[in-house]
Structures are given as C-alpha cells and as structure tokens.
Amino acid sequence: MPEVIIKYEKPETLRVLEDLSKSLDFDITLIDTGSIEEKEPFDDILVPADKNADLSALNQIFTGKNLDARKLREEAWRRAK
C-alpha cells in the first residue's frame, strides 16, 4: 500500500485530515517526531466550519462519472512515480 508523510503545524490540520480519511477511505498513523521547536503562529484567517457538514451534496458532482476512489488513488500513485 502506498504511504504519504504529511507534516503539519496546526492541530486543525490533523482534524481536517481525519474527517477526509472517513470520506476518502484512507488510514492515518501518527508518528512521534520528538520535540518540535516552538514557532511563531501563522496569521491565517480561520473560517469556522460546520462540524455536521453533509458531504453528500458533493455526490452531484461525481454522479455518473463512474469513479472509484480506490482506483483513482492507485492511478495517481502510478502517474507520480
């Protein structure tokens, strides 16, 4: 199975990835990287999201396209090599 390492600064990023993992069928394994130096916070503007968002509305975009998430991931990995 292909693996990807994602480095992130903000805890919100992990929460987003966890939500995506449920919809896109991938696993998350956390790796302890030891102590991380304190860095200054970013000046990003955070827009609060609806935690109960209904992703089924995206079905309209992909309906009838005969797409399979697993096949798309496998093809993307083959192209990236």
Secondary structure, 3 states (H helix, E strand, C coil): CCCCCCCCCCHHHHHHHHHHHHHHCCCCCCCCCCCCCCCCCCCCCCCCCCCCCCHHHHHHHHCCCCCCHHHHHHHHHHHHC
